[in-house]
Amino acid sequence: MAACSPKGTDRATVAPVAERAAGVIVRDADFTADFANLRFVRATVFIAEQNVPVDLEFDDRDPLCRHVLALEGTAPVGTGRLDVEYGGKVGRVAVIASRRRGGVGTAVMERLHEIARAHRLPMLWCHAQLTAAPFYERLGYRATGAVFDEAGIDHVRMECGLR
Ligand SMILES: CC(C)(COP(=O)(O)OP(=O)(O)OC[C@H]1O[C@@H](n2cnc3c(N)ncnc32)[C@H](O)[C@@H]1OP(=O)(O)O)[C@@H](O)C(=O)NCCC(=O)NCCS
């Protein structure tokens, strides 16, 4: 199985978020205390931009997952979640459009990977939107199945081993 690490590089050569996305910090989030910020990013990206139905976007796994939040000052710009109890499923990874391609998504994923390692998970997996597959591939994920529809969007299962 592929291991989670940036494609073609080692961790030391990947620019930290502070360098690539100046002023952005990534921290762990509490689903209740940080709900307004998490909702802002996910509603902006998934509901408004991608037309995902609101009742699908927020689900009963949310209170059980570990969440990560990227903040530019006090403004939420990115998020992602890890479902430790569901076999290490990564999901709801989103960056506000104006902050994309600046390393914020990678920083969110790296924090989720750290959390997974702390839980001694052997692997991570996700249902990646097909358009986001290159993003996950660069992080070491590989597609493991056929393309399928979820919330009207083409997805593929991807996974990587943790080391
Ligand atoms: C996918 C997403 C989270 C990536 O966030 P991001 O902050 O732009 O990602 P990064 O800047 O860390 O990208 C790292 C690398 O991934 C790859 N990548 C990222 N987005 C890509 C895209 N749209 N197409 C191709 N490659 C992409 C690139 O190699 C990029 O490095 P580069 O900018 O030096 O070329 C963001 O585009 C997003 O929120 N998309 C909409 C929601 C979504 O699809 N979420 C995934 C759900 S499964």
The ligand as a Gaussian input file, in Angstrom:
#p B3LYP/6-31G(d) Opt

LIG

0 1
 C       -8.955000      19.851000      -2.835000
 C       -8.616000      21.090000      -2.005000
 C       -8.968000      20.822000      -0.540000
 C       -7.100000      21.351000      -2.120000
 O       -6.755000      22.424000      -1.253000
 P       -5.516000      23.402000      -1.602000
 O       -5.263000      24.257000      -0.438000
 O       -5.762000      24.065000      -2.911000
 O       -4.345000      22.324000      -1.783000
 P       -2.768000      22.591000      -1.800000
 O       -2.478000      24.010000      -2.166000
 O       -2.202000      22.091000      -0.535000
 O       -2.361000      21.661000      -3.029000
 C       -1.264000      20.776000      -2.939000
 C       -1.057000      20.111000      -4.280000
 O       -2.175000      19.287000      -4.617000
 C       -2.365000      19.340000      -6.040000
 N       -3.672000      19.959000      -6.307000
 C       -4.423000      20.689000      -5.460000
 N       -5.575000      21.054000      -6.054000
 C       -5.522000      20.555000      -7.310000
 C       -6.408000      20.594000      -8.420000
 N       -7.586000      21.228000      -8.371000
 N       -6.052000      19.964000      -9.567000
 C       -4.864000      19.320000      -9.647000
 N       -3.969000      19.248000      -8.629000
 C       -4.307000      19.848000      -7.479000
 C       -1.225000      20.186000      -6.616000
 O       -0.152000      19.302000      -6.906000
 C       -0.880000      21.072000      -5.437000
 O        0.441000      21.542000      -5.457000
 P        0.825000      22.847000      -6.336000
 O       -0.174000      23.908000      -6.025000
 O        2.205000      23.175000      -5.881000
 O        0.747000      22.400000      -7.771000
 C       -9.352000      22.349000      -2.538000
 O       -9.090000      22.467000      -3.933000
 C      -10.843000      22.326000      -2.326000
 O      -11.337000      22.732000      -1.269000
 N      -11.596000      21.873000      -3.354000
 C      -13.056000      21.862000      -3.259000
 C      -13.546000      20.842000      -2.257000
 C      -13.017000      19.471000      -2.557000
 O      -13.016000      19.004000      -3.687000
 N      -12.595000      18.788000      -1.476000
 C      -12.125000      17.448000      -1.553000
 C      -13.275000      16.569000      -1.192000
 S      -12.832000      14.871000      -1.435000

